[in-house]
Each structure stands twice: as structure tokens, then as C-alpha cells.
Amino acid sequence: MAAAALWWGAGLAPAAAADGRVDLVLGTKVVLDEGTITQVSEGASRLCGGTASSYTTRARKADRLGTVVVLCTRPGNKQVYFR
């Protein structure tokens, strides 16, 4: 019974609140703190290449789910990611 209650409670955990703000990080350095989707997408295109529009969906995913979304790896094995 207790295990079922724990399982049920975990399923009701609140989802991350999407506020349209995302961090852009290079390795351990925050490049842009709580930038808009547009700002972080443009920053990602400068760091990883490609167009800003190609990063918009991933920025929205990081915002909506509150998870880390890795975009690319730079020289020195430094990852660029949204969080």
C-alpha cells in the first residue's frame, strides 16, 4: 500500500513551469542567463553553427520540461546546452 502511494505521488509531481526563459551554457560558463527563446537560439547558432531557427524547438523543450538539452560539443570537449 505504501509503495503504491509513493508511486502515485511521484506521478503527480508538478511539471516545470514554462516561462519562456532559458539559460545558454558553454561547459560550466553561463553565456546567457534566463534569455528569451529568440536570444538563446541566436546564441546557440553562433556557438554551434546553423540558423537560429534550428534551435528554437530545443530551447522550447528545455523551457517546457526544465531539462538540459545538449546542442553541440566545442573544442576542449565543452558542451553547449540549454537548461
N, C-alpha and C positions, 0 to 999 in steps of 0.2 A: 504494500500500500504506500509506504513512504517513497519507494523508488518511483512509483507511478506519479506521485505528487511532484517529485523533483523533475521528472521528465516533462510533465505538463507545465510546470513553472518555467522551465528553460524555453519552451515553445512560445511563451508569452512575453519573452524579453522584448523591450521596446527596440524598434529599428533606429538606426542613426537618423538624426533629423537632417534632412537635406536643406541647406541654407544658401546654396549657390556659391559657397566659398570653399576653396581647395588650396592646399599647400603644394608647391612645386619644390622638390628636394633633389639635390645632386650629392650623392654619397651621404654624408652626415650634415651637410650645409643646407639650410632652408634658403632657397633662392627667392621665393615669393611666398609670403605668409598670408594665408586667407585671401588669395586673389580670386577674382571672378573667373568664371569658366573661360571667358574670352582671353583674359590676361594669362592664365596658366597654359592655355592651349598655344598661345603665341610664344610663350617662353619655352615650351616643350619643343616647338618646331625649330627654334633657334639652337637648342641643345642637342636635339636628336635628328634634325633634318625633316624634310617633308613639309606639308602645309599645316597651318594651324587647325583647319577644319578636320584633319585626320586624327586629331587628339581630343576633339570635343566630346565624343561619346565616352571615351575613357575617363575624362575629367568628370563628366556627369555620373559615371559609375562610382568613382571614388567618393563623390559628394553624397550620392544616394545611399550607398552601402556603408560608408565610413571605413573603407578598406584601403590598403595600399595597392596601387596599380602601377606595376613596373612598365616603363616606356622603352628604355634602351640602356645599354651599358657603354659608358665612355672609357677612354684610355685610363689606365690605372685601376681598372675593374670597378669603377664607381657607377652605381646605378642611378638613373634618373627616374623619379617616380612621383605620382600624385598620391596624396593622402588626405 
